[in-house]
Amino acid sequence: MQEKISSLSAYVSGWAFALFGAFSLQDWMSIVGGVCVVSTVFINRYYKKITITSFINL
């Protein structure tokens, strides 16, 4: 059982390091920036919907 766990962790860490090494720091910052933009759009839509429904229900 221990061999399966260590083998799985070796594969997972190997793939993670390969993924991290595939992109430069500038690439990672672009990805993080894109995720922040998309999440901000959805958060703003959620709160705008709440605001509009609260004004309609007055």
mmCIF file as Biopython writes it, N, C-alpha, C and O atoms, coordinates in Angstrom:
data_model
#
loop_
_atom_site.group_PDB
_atom_site.id
_atom_site.type_symbol
_atom_site.label_atom_id
_atom_site.label_alt_id
_atom_site.label_comp_id
_atom_site.label_asym_id
_atom_site.label_entity_id
_atom_site.label_seq_id
_atom_site.pdbx_PDB_ins_code
_atom_site.Cartn_x
_atom_site.Cartn_y
_atom_site.Cartn_z
_atom_site.occupancy
_atom_site.B_iso_or_equiv
_atom_site.auth_seq_id
_atom_site.auth_asym_id
_atom_site.pdbx_PDB_model_num
ATOM 1   N N  . MET A ? 1  ? 0.824   -1.193 0.000   1.0 0.0 1  A 1 
ATOM 2   C CA . MET A ? 1  ? 0.000   0.000  0.000   1.0 0.0 1  A 1 
ATOM 3   C C  . MET A ? 1  ? 0.867   1.255  0.000   1.0 0.0 1  A 1 
ATOM 4   O O  . MET A ? 1  ? 0.557   2.233  -0.681  1.0 0.0 1  A 1 
ATOM 5   N N  . GLN A ? 2  ? 1.941   1.223  0.758   1.0 0.0 2  A 1 
ATOM 6   C CA . GLN A ? 2  ? 2.833   2.381  0.838   1.0 0.0 2  A 1 
ATOM 7   C C  . GLN A ? 2  ? 3.477   2.663  -0.516  1.0 0.0 2  A 1 
ATOM 8   O O  . GLN A ? 2  ? 3.720   3.820  -0.860  1.0 0.0 2  A 1 
ATOM 9   N N  . GLU A ? 3  ? 3.755   1.606  -1.288  1.0 0.0 3  A 1 
ATOM 10  C CA . GLU A ? 3  ? 4.363   1.799  -2.605  1.0 0.0 3  A 1 
ATOM 11  C C  . GLU A ? 3  ? 3.406   2.506  -3.551  1.0 0.0 3  A 1 
ATOM 12  O O  . GLU A ? 3  ? 3.833   3.324  -4.366  1.0 0.0 3  A 1 
ATOM 13  N N  . LYS A ? 4  ? 2.116   2.199  -3.452  1.0 0.0 4  A 1 
ATOM 14  C CA . LYS A ? 4  ? 1.137   2.870  -4.304  1.0 0.0 4  A 1 
ATOM 15  C C  . LYS A ? 4  ? 1.049   4.350  -3.984  1.0 0.0 4  A 1 
ATOM 16  O O  . LYS A ? 4  ? 0.957   5.180  -4.889  1.0 0.0 4  A 1 
ATOM 17  N N  . ILE A ? 5  ? 1.076   4.683  -2.706  1.0 0.0 5  A 1 
ATOM 18  C CA . ILE A ? 5  ? 0.988   6.083  -2.300  1.0 0.0 5  A 1 
ATOM 19  C C  . ILE A ? 5  ? 2.224   6.850  -2.745  1.0 0.0 5  A 1 
ATOM 20  O O  . ILE A ? 5  ? 2.118   7.960  -3.267  1.0 0.0 5  A 1 
ATOM 21  N N  . SER A ? 6  ? 3.388   6.262  -2.541  1.0 0.0 6  A 1 
ATOM 22  C CA . SER A ? 6  ? 4.612   6.958  -2.929  1.0 0.0 6  A 1 
ATOM 23  C C  . SER A ? 6  ? 4.719   7.064  -4.446  1.0 0.0 6  A 1 
ATOM 24  O O  . SER A ? 6  ? 5.238   8.055  -4.959  1.0 0.0 6  A 1 
ATOM 25  N N  . SER A ? 7  ? 4.238   6.063  -5.165  1.0 0.0 7  A 1 
ATOM 26  C CA . SER A ? 7  ? 4.250   6.134  -6.619  1.0 0.0 7  A 1 
ATOM 27  C C  . SER A ? 7  ? 3.296   7.206  -7.114  1.0 0.0 7  A 1 
ATOM 28  O O  . SER A ? 7  ? 3.627   7.959  -8.030  1.0 0.0 7  A 1 
ATOM 29  N N  . LEU A ? 8  ? 2.116   7.282  -6.517  1.0 0.0 8  A 1 
ATOM 30  C CA . LEU A ? 8  ? 1.146   8.304  -6.900  1.0 0.0 8  A 1 
ATOM 31  C C  . LEU A ? 8  ? 1.683   9.697  -6.592  1.0 0.0 8  A 1 
ATOM 32  O O  . LEU A ? 8  ? 1.563   10.605 -7.415  1.0 0.0 8  A 1 
ATOM 33  N N  . SER A ? 9  ? 2.270   9.871  -5.421  1.0 0.0 9  A 1 
ATOM 34  C CA . SER A ? 9  ? 2.802   11.189 -5.068  1.0 0.0 9  A 1 
ATOM 35  C C  . SER A ? 9  ? 3.965   11.570 -5.980  1.0 0.0 9  A 1 
ATOM 36  O O  . SER A ? 9  ? 4.142   12.750 -6.282  1.0 0.0 9  A 1 
ATOM 37  N N  . ALA A ? 10 ? 4.748   10.612 -6.417  1.0 0.0 10 A 1 
ATOM 38  C CA . ALA A ? 10 ? 5.846   10.898 -7.334  1.0 0.0 10 A 1 
ATOM 39  C C  . ALA A ? 10 ? 5.315   11.356 -8.686  1.0 0.0 10 A 1 
ATOM 40  O O  . ALA A ? 10 ? 5.843   12.299 -9.275  1.0 0.0 10 A 1 
ATOM 41  N N  . TYR A ? 11 ? 4.274   10.692 -9.179  1.0 0.0 11 A 1 
ATOM 42  C CA . TYR A ? 11 ? 3.683   11.097 -10.453 1.0 0.0 11 A 1 
ATOM 43  C C  . TYR A ? 11 ? 3.013   12.466 -10.351 1.0 0.0 11 A 1 
ATOM 44  O O  . TYR A ? 11 ? 3.156   13.295 -11.250 1.0 0.0 11 A 1 
ATOM 45  N N  . VAL A ? 12 ? 2.289   12.702 -9.272  1.0 0.0 12 A 1 
ATOM 46  C CA . VAL A ? 12 ? 1.595   13.980 -9.111  1.0 0.0 12 A 1 
ATOM 47  C C  . VAL A ? 12 ? 2.599   15.120 -8.983  1.0 0.0 12 A 1 
ATOM 48  O O  . VAL A ? 12 ? 2.438   16.161 -9.621  1.0 0.0 12 A 1 
ATOM 49  N N  . SER A ? 13 ? 3.615   14.936 -8.178  1.0 0.0 13 A 1 
ATOM 50  C CA . SER A ? 13 ? 4.605   16.002 -8.024  1.0 0.0 13 A 1 
ATOM 51  C C  . SER A ? 13 ? 5.395   16.198 -9.323  1.0 0.0 13 A 1 
ATOM 52  O O  . SER A ? 13 ? 5.754   17.325 -9.664  1.0 0.0 13 A 1 
ATOM 53  N N  . GLY A ? 14 ? 5.661   15.129 -10.032 1.0 0.0 14 A 1 
ATOM 54  C CA . GLY A ? 14 ? 6.355   15.246 -11.310 1.0 0.0 14 A 1 
ATOM 55  C C  . GLY A ? 14 ? 5.558   16.050 -12.322 1.0 0.0 14 A 1 
ATOM 56  O O  . GLY A ? 14 ? 6.105   16.921 -12.999 1.0 0.0 14 A 1 
ATOM 57  N N  . TRP A ? 15 ? 4.268   15.760 -12.426 1.0 0.0 15 A 1 
ATOM 58  C CA . TRP A ? 15 ? 3.402   16.513 -13.342 1.0 0.0 15 A 1 
ATOM 59  C C  . TRP A ? 15 ? 3.268   17.960 -12.887 1.0 0.0 15 A 1 
ATOM 60  O O  . TRP A ? 15 ? 3.261   18.864 -13.722 1.0 0.0 15 A 1 
ATOM 61  N N  . ALA A ? 16 ? 3.161   18.200 -11.586 1.0 0.0 16 A 1 
ATOM 62  C CA . ALA A ? 16 ? 3.029   19.568 -11.080 1.0 0.0 16 A 1 
ATOM 63  C C  . ALA A ? 16 ? 4.285   20.385 -11.389 1.0 0.0 16 A 1 
ATOM 64  O O  . ALA A ? 16 ? 4.189   21.530 -11.830 1.0 0.0 16 A 1 
ATOM 65  N N  . PHE A ? 17 ? 5.454   19.801 -11.161 1.0 0.0 17 A 1 
ATOM 66  C CA . PHE A ? 17 ? 6.694   20.524 -11.456 1.0 0.0 17 A 1 
ATOM 67  C C  . PHE A ? 17 ? 6.870   20.744 -12.952 1.0 0.0 17 A 1 
ATOM 68  O O  . PHE A ? 17 ? 7.397   21.775 -13.369 1.0 0.0 17 A 1 
ATOM 69  N N  . ALA A ? 18 ? 6.438   19.796 -13.752 1.0 0.0 18 A 1 
ATOM 70  C CA . ALA A ? 18 ? 6.508   19.979 -15.201 1.0 0.0 18 A 1 
ATOM 71  C C  . ALA A ? 18 ? 5.580   21.101 -15.650 1.0 0.0 18 A 1 
ATOM 72  O O  . ALA A ? 18 ? 5.932   21.892 -16.525 1.0 0.0 18 A 1 
ATOM 73  N N  . LEU A ? 19 ? 4.391   21.170 -15.047 1.0 0.0 19 A 1 
ATOM 74  C CA . LEU A ? 19 ? 3.452   22.234 -15.386 1.0 0.0 19 A 1 
ATOM 75  C C  . LEU A ? 19 ? 3.990   23.590 -14.962 1.0 0.0 19 A 1 
ATOM 76  O O  . LEU A ? 19 ? 3.936   24.551 -15.729 1.0 0.0 19 A 1 
ATOM 77  N N  . PHE A ? 20 ? 4.512   23.670 -13.736 1.0 0.0 20 A 1 
ATOM 78  C CA . PHE A ? 20 ? 5.058   24.940 -13.258 1.0 0.0 20 A 1 
ATOM 79  C C  . PHE A ? 20 ? 6.268   25.370 -14.075 1.0 0.0 20 A 1 
ATOM 80  O O  . PHE A ? 20 ? 6.474   26.562 -14.305 1.0 0.0 20 A 1 
ATOM 81  N N  . GLY A ? 21 ? 7.052   24.420 -14.505 1.0 0.0 21 A 1 
ATOM 82  C CA . GLY A ? 21 ? 8.242   24.748 -15.280 1.0 0.0 21 A 1 
ATOM 83  C C  . GLY A ? 21 ? 7.950   25.094 -16.725 1.0 0.0 21 A 1 
ATOM 84  O O  . GLY A ? 21 ? 8.792   25.682 -17.404 1.0 0.0 21 A 1 
ATOM 85  N N  . ALA A ? 22 ? 6.759   24.735 -17.209 1.0 0.0 22 A 1 
ATOM 86  C CA . ALA A ? 22 ? 6.427   24.985 -18.600 1.0 0.0 22 A 1 
ATOM 87  C C  . ALA A ? 22 ? 6.145   26.455 -18.863 1.0 0.0 22 A 1 
ATOM 88  O O  . ALA A ? 22 ? 6.300   26.923 -19.991 1.0 0.0 22 A 1 
ATOM 89  N N  . PHE A ? 23 ? 5.731   27.192 -17.830 1.0 0.0 23 A 1 
ATOM 90  C CA . PHE A ? 23 ? 5.381   28.594 -18.006 1.0 0.0 23 A 1 
ATOM 91  C C  . PHE A ? 23 ? 6.387   29.476 -17.273 1.0 0.0 23 A 1 
ATOM 92  O O  . PHE A ? 23 ? 6.909   29.111 -16.220 1.0 0.0 23 A 1 
ATOM 93  N N  . SER A ? 24 ? 6.641   30.637 -17.853 1.0 0.0 24 A 1 
ATOM 94  C CA . SER A ? 24 ? 7.504   31.603 -17.179 1.0 0.0 24 A 1 
ATOM 95  C C  . SER A ? 24 ? 6.687   32.379 -16.157 1.0 0.0 24 A 1 
ATOM 96  O O  . SER A ? 24 ? 5.470   32.215 -16.072 1.0 0.0 24 A 1 
ATOM 97  N N  . LEU A ? 25 ? 7.349   33.214 -15.391 1.0 0.0 25 A 1 
ATOM 98  C CA . LEU A ? 25 ? 6.666   34.018 -14.385 1.0 0.0 25 A 1 
ATOM 99  C C  . LEU A ? 25 ? 5.669   34.976 -15.042 1.0 0.0 25 A 1 
ATOM 100 O O  . LEU A ? 25 ? 4.588   35.223 -14.508 1.0 0.0 25 A 1 
ATOM 101 N N  . GLN A ? 26 ? 6.039   35.503 -16.191 1.0 0.0 26 A 1 
ATOM 102 C CA . GLN A ? 26 ? 5.140   36.398 -16.912 1.0 0.0 26 A 1 
ATOM 103 C C  . GLN A ? 26 ? 3.884   35.663 -17.374 1.0 0.0 26 A 1 
ATOM 104 O O  . GLN A ? 26 ? 2.787   36.220 -17.322 1.0 0.0 26 A 1 
ATOM 105 N N  . ASP A ? 27 ? 4.034   34.423 -17.823 1.0 0.0 27 A 1 
ATOM 106 C CA . ASP A ? 27 ? 2.879   33.620 -18.215 1.0 0.0 27 A 1 
ATOM 107 C C  . ASP A ? 27 ? 1.953   33.363 -17.035 1.0 0.0 27 A 1 
ATOM 108 O O  . ASP A ? 27 ? 0.733   33.465 -17.164 1.0 0.0 27 A 1 
ATOM 109 N N  . TRP A ? 28 ? 2.533   33.029 -15.880 1.0 0.0 28 A 1 
ATOM 110 C CA . TRP A ? 28 ? 1.716   32.768 -14.694 1.0 0.0 28 A 1 
ATOM 111 C C  . TRP A ? 28 ? 0.974   34.024 -14.258 1.0 0.0 28 A 1 
ATOM 112 O O  . TRP A ? 28 ? -0.185  33.938 -13.850 1.0 0.0 28 A 1 
ATOM 113 N N  . MET A ? 29 ? 1.610   35.185 -14.334 1.0 0.0 29 A 1 
ATOM 114 C CA . MET A ? 29 ? 0.943   36.426 -13.950 1.0 0.0 29 A 1 
ATOM 115 C C  . MET A ? 29 ? -0.184  36.767 -14.922 1.0 0.0 29 A 1 
ATOM 116 O O  . MET A ? 29 ? -1.195  37.339 -14.515 1.0 0.0 29 A 1 
ATOM 117 N N  . SER A ? 30 ? -0.029  36.429 -16.181 1.0 0.0 30 A 1 
ATOM 118 C CA . SER A ? 30 ? -1.107  36.633 -17.144 1.0 0.0 30 A 1 
ATOM 119 C C  . SER A ? 30 ? -2.291  35.724 -16.833 1.0 0.0 30 A 1 
ATOM 120 O O  . SER A ? 30 ? -3.443  36.149 -16.926 1.0 0.0 30 A 1 
ATOM 121 N N  . ILE A ? 31 ? -2.018  34.501 -16.470 1.0 0.0 31 A 1 
ATOM 122 C CA . ILE A ? 31 ? -3.081  33.558 -16.112 1.0 0.0 31 A 1 
ATOM 123 C C  . ILE A ? 31 ? -3.806  34.028 -14.857 1.0 0.0 31 A 1 
ATOM 124 O O  . ILE A ? 31 ? -5.036  34.023 -14.806 1.0 0.0 31 A 1 
ATOM 125 N N  . VAL A ? 32 ? -3.041  34.434 -13.843 1.0 0.0 32 A 1 
ATOM 126 C CA . VAL A ? 32 ? -3.648  34.914 -12.594 1.0 0.0 32 A 1 
ATOM 127 C C  . VAL A ? 32 ? -4.465  36.173 -12.854 1.0 0.0 32 A 1 
ATOM 128 O O  . VAL A ? 32 ? -5.558  36.320 -12.308 1.0 0.0 32 A 1 
ATOM 129 N N  . GLY A ? 33 ? -3.958  37.076 -13.673 1.0 0.0 33 A 1 
ATOM 130 C CA . GLY A ? 33 ? -4.690  38.294 -14.013 1.0 0.0 33 A 1 
ATOM 131 C C  . GLY A ? 33 ? -5.992  37.984 -14.734 1.0 0.0 33 A 1 
ATOM 132 O O  . GLY A ? 33 ? -7.019  38.604 -14.454 1.0 0.0 33 A 1 
ATOM 133 N N  . GLY A ? 34 ? -5.961  37.040 -15.651 1.0 0.0 34 A 1 
ATOM 134 C CA . GLY A ? 34 ? -7.174  36.646 -16.361 1.0 0.0 34 A 1 
ATOM 135 C C  . GLY A ? 34 ? -8.209  36.041 -15.428 1.0 0.0 34 A 1 
ATOM 136 O O  . GLY A ? 34 ? -9.402  36.318 -15.553 1.0 0.0 34 A 1 
ATOM 137 N N  . VAL A ? 35 ? -7.753  35.213 -14.494 1.0 0.0 35 A 1 
ATOM 138 C CA . VAL A ? 35 ? -8.674  34.609 -13.514 1.0 0.0 35 A 1 
ATOM 139 C C  . VAL A ? 35 ? -9.290  35.698 -12.635 1.0 0.0 35 A 1 
ATOM 140 O O  . VAL A ? 35 ? -10.479 35.644 -12.320 1.0 0.0 35 A 1 
ATOM 141 N N  . CYS A ? 36 ? -8.486  36.681 -12.239 1.0 0.0 36 A 1 
ATOM 142 C CA . CYS A ? 36 ? -9.012  37.785 -11.424 1.0 0.0 36 A 1 
ATOM 143 C C  . CYS A ? 36 ? -10.049 38.601 -12.191 1.0 0.0 36 A 1 
ATOM 144 O O  . CYS A ? 36 ? -11.067 38.991 -11.620 1.0 0.0 36 A 1 
ATOM 145 N N  . VAL A ? 37 ? -9.810  38.862 -13.459 1.0 0.0 37 A 1 
ATOM 146 C CA . VAL A ? 37 ? -10.770 39.615 -14.268 1.0 0.0 37 A 1 
ATOM 147 C C  . VAL A ? 37 ? -12.085 38.862 -14.384 1.0 0.0 37 A 1 
ATOM 148 O O  . VAL A ? 37 ? -13.151 39.442 -14.183 1.0 0.0 37 A 1 
ATOM 149 N N  . VAL A ? 38 ? -12.020 37.587 -14.704 1.0 0.0 38 A 1 
ATOM 150 C CA . VAL A ? 38 ? -13.240 36.795 -14.863 1.0 0.0 38 A 1 
ATOM 151 C C  . VAL A ? 38 ? -14.004 36.697 -13.548 1.0 0.0 38 A 1 
ATOM 152 O O  . VAL A ? 38 ? -15.229 36.816 -13.537 1.0 0.0 38 A 1 
ATOM 153 N N  . SER A ? 39 ? -13.302 36.483 -12.449 1.0 0.0 39 A 1 
ATOM 154 C CA . SER A ? 39 ? -13.991 36.391 -11.157 1.0 0.0 39 A 1 
ATOM 155 C C  . SER A ? 39 ? -14.604 37.726 -10.772 1.0 0.0 39 A 1 
ATOM 156 O O  . SER A ? 39 ? -15.689 37.748 -10.192 1.0 0.0 39 A 1 
ATOM 157 N N  . THR A ? 40 ? -13.948 38.843 -11.075 1.0 0.0 40 A 1 
ATOM 158 C CA . THR A ? 40 ? -14.510 40.163 -10.780 1.0 0.0 40 A 1 
ATOM 159 C C  . THR A ? 40 ? -15.784 40.405 -11.570 1.0 0.0 40 A 1 
ATOM 160 O O  . THR A ? 40 ? -16.744 40.962 -11.039 1.0 0.0 40 A 1 
ATOM 161 N N  . VAL A ? 41 ? -15.806 39.997 -12.828 1.0 0.0 41 A 1 
ATOM 162 C CA . VAL A ? 41 ? -17.009 40.164 -13.645 1.0 0.0 41 A 1 
ATOM 163 C C  . VAL A ? 41 ? -18.176 39.393 -13.038 1.0 0.0 41 A 1 
ATOM 164 O O  . VAL A ? 41 ? -19.275 39.936 -12.933 1.0 0.0 41 A 1 
ATOM 165 N N  . PHE A ? 42 ? -17.966 38.154 -12.641 1.0 0.0 42 A 1 
ATOM 166 C CA . PHE A ? 42 ? -19.055 37.359 -12.090 1.0 0.0 42 A 1 
ATOM 167 C C  . PHE A ? 42 ? -19.494 37.864 -10.709 1.0 0.0 42 A 1 
ATOM 168 O O  . PHE A ? 42 ? -20.683 37.825 -10.393 1.0 0.0 42 A 1 
ATOM 169 N N  . ILE A ? 43 ? -18.573 38.327 -9.903  1.0 0.0 43 A 1 
ATOM 170 C CA . ILE A ? 43 ? -18.934 38.882 -8.596  1.0 0.0 43 A 1 
ATOM 171 C C  . ILE A ? 43 ? -19.751 40.151 -8.775  1.0 0.0 43 A 1 
ATOM 172 O O  . ILE A ? 43 ? -20.749 40.345 -8.080  1.0 0.0 43 A 1 
ATOM 173 N N  . ASN A ? 44 ? -19.342 41.023 -9.702  1.0 0.0 44 A 1 
ATOM 174 C CA . ASN A ? 44 ? -20.091 42.249 -9.950  1.0 0.0 44 A 1 
ATOM 175 C C  . ASN A ? 44 ? -21.480 41.951 -10.498 1.0 0.0 44 A 1 
ATOM 176 O O  . ASN A ? 44 ? -22.441 42.626 -10.127 1.0 0.0 44 A 1 
ATOM 177 N N  . ARG A ? 45 ? -21.607 40.957 -11.372 1.0 0.0 45 A 1 
ATOM 178 C CA . ARG A ? 45 ? -22.929 40.590 -11.890 1.0 0.0 45 A 1 
ATOM 179 C C  . ARG A ? 45 ? -23.826 40.075 -10.775 1.0 0.0 45 A 1 
ATOM 180 O O  . ARG A ? 45 ? -25.019 40.376 -10.750 1.0 0.0 45 A 1 
ATOM 181 N N  . TYR A ? 46 ? -23.264 39.305 -9.857  1.0 0.0 46 A 1 
ATOM 182 C CA . TYR A ? 46 ? -24.043 38.763 -8.744  1.0 0.0 46 A 1 
ATOM 183 C C  . TYR A ? 46 ? -24.593 39.885 -7.869  1.0 0.0 46 A 1 
ATOM 184 O O  . TYR A ? 46 ? -25.783 39.900 -7.556  1.0 0.0 46 A 1 
ATOM 185 N N  . TYR A ? 47 ? -23.732 40.827 -7.473  1.0 0.0 47 A 1 
ATOM 186 C CA . TYR A ? 47 ? -24.177 41.904 -6.606  1.0 0.0 47 A 1 
ATOM 187 C C  . TYR A ? 47 ? -25.082 42.889 -7.333  1.0 0.0 47 A 1 
ATOM 188 O O  . TYR A ? 47 ? -25.974 43.470 -6.715  1.0 0.0 47 A 1 
ATOM 189 N N  . LYS A ? 48 ? -24.875 43.091 -8.630  1.0 0.0 48 A 1 
ATOM 190 C CA . LYS A ? 48 ? -25.776 43.944 -9.406  1.0 0.0 48 A 1 
ATOM 191 C C  . LYS A ? 48 ? -27.161 43.319 -9.470  1.0 0.0 48 A 1 
ATOM 192 O O  . LYS A ? 48 ? -28.163 44.028 -9.375  1.0 0.0 48 A 1 
ATOM 193 N N  . LYS A ? 49 ? -27.232 42.007 -9.629  1.0 0.0 49 A 1 
ATOM 194 C CA . LYS A ? 49 ? -28.520 41.318 -9.660  1.0 0.0 49 A 1 
ATOM 195 C C  . LYS A ? 49 ? -29.233 41.462 -8.320  1.0 0.0 49 A 1 
ATOM 196 O O  . LYS A ? 49 ? -30.443 41.685 -8.283  1.0 0.0 49 A 1 
ATOM 197 N N  . ILE A ? 50 ? -28.496 41.337 -7.222  1.0 0.0 50 A 1 
ATOM 198 C CA . ILE A ? 50 ? -29.094 41.497 -5.889  1.0 0.0 50 A 1 
ATOM 199 C C  . ILE A ? 50 ? -29.618 42.922 -5.714  1.0 0.0 50 A 1 
ATOM 200 O O  . ILE A ? 50 ? -30.703 43.126 -5.171  1.0 0.0 50 A 1 
ATOM 201 N N  . THR A ? 51 ? -28.847 43.900 -6.173  1.0 0.0 51 A 1 
ATOM 202 C CA . THR A ? 51 ? -29.269 45.291 -6.045  1.0 0.0 51 A 1 
ATOM 203 C C  . THR A ? 51 ? -30.526 45.562 -6.862  1.0 0.0 51 A 1 
ATOM 204 O O  . THR A ? 51 ? -31.444 46.220 -6.373  1.0 0.0 51 A 1 
ATOM 205 N N  . ILE A ? 52 ? -30.584 45.079 -8.071  1.0 0.0 52 A 1 
ATOM 206 C CA . ILE A ? 52 ? -31.737 45.298 -8.926  1.0 0.0 52 A 1 
ATOM 207 C C  . ILE A ? 52 ? -32.978 44.618 -8.342  1.0 0.0 52 A 1 
ATOM 208 O O  . ILE A ? 52 ? -34.056 45.213 -8.336  1.0 0.0 52 A 1 
ATOM 209 N N  . THR A ? 53 ? -32.845 43.401 -7.860  1.0 0.0 53 A 1 
ATOM 210 C CA . THR A ? 53 ? -34.013 42.705 -7.296  1.0 0.0 53 A 1 
ATOM 211 C C  . THR A ? 53 ? -34.470 43.361 -6.005  1.0 0.0 53 A 1 
ATOM 212 O O  . THR A ? 53 ? -35.662 43.335 -5.700  1.0 0.0 53 A 1 
ATOM 213 N N  . SER A ? 54 ? -33.560 43.949 -5.237  1.0 0.0 54 A 1 
ATOM 214 C CA . SER A ? 54 ? -33.986 44.630 -4.001  1.0 0.0 54 A 1 
ATOM 215 C C  . SER A ? 54 ? -34.734 45.922 -4.325  1.0 0.0 54 A 1 
ATOM 216 O O  . SER A ? 54 ? -35.661 46.288 -3.603  1.0 0.0 54 A 1 
ATOM 217 N N  . PHE A ? 55 ? -34.348 46.623 -5.403  1.0 0.0 55 A 1 
ATOM 218 C CA . PHE A ? 55 ? -35.083 47.817 -5.797  1.0 0.0 55 A 1 
ATOM 219 C C  . PHE A ? 55 ? -36.437 47.479 -6.387  1.0 0.0 55 A 1 
ATOM 220 O O  . PHE A ? 55 ? -37.396 48.226 -6.192  1.0 0.0 55 A 1 
ATOM 221 N N  . ILE A ? 56 ? -36.539 46.383 -7.096  1.0 0.0 56 A 1 
ATOM 222 C CA . ILE A ? 56 ? -37.809 45.963 -7.687  1.0 0.0 56 A 1 
ATOM 223 C C  . ILE A ? 56 ? -38.792 45.578 -6.577  1.0 0.0 56 A 1 
ATOM 224 O O  . ILE A ? 56 ? -39.986 45.854 -6.689  1.0 0.0 56 A 1 
ATOM 225 N N  . ASN A ? 57 ? -38.307 44.952 -5.520  1.0 0.0 57 A 1 
ATOM 226 C CA . ASN A ? 57 ? -39.174 44.477 -4.451  1.0 0.0 57 A 1 
ATOM 227 C C  . ASN A ? 57 ? -39.583 45.575 -3.461  1.0 0.0 57 A 1 
ATOM 228 O O  . ASN A ? 57 ? -40.328 45.291 -2.524  1.0 0.0 57 A 1 
ATOM 229 N N  . LEU A ? 58 ? -39.123 46.807 -3.638  1.0 0.0 58 A 1 
ATOM 230 C CA . LEU A ? 58 ? -39.487 47.878 -2.714  1.0 0.0 58 A 1 
ATOM 231 C C  . LEU A ? 58 ? -40.916 48.253 -2.837  1.0 0.0 58 A 1 
ATOM 232 O O  . LEU A ? 58 ? -41.384 49.143 -2.127  1.0 0.0 58 A 1 
#
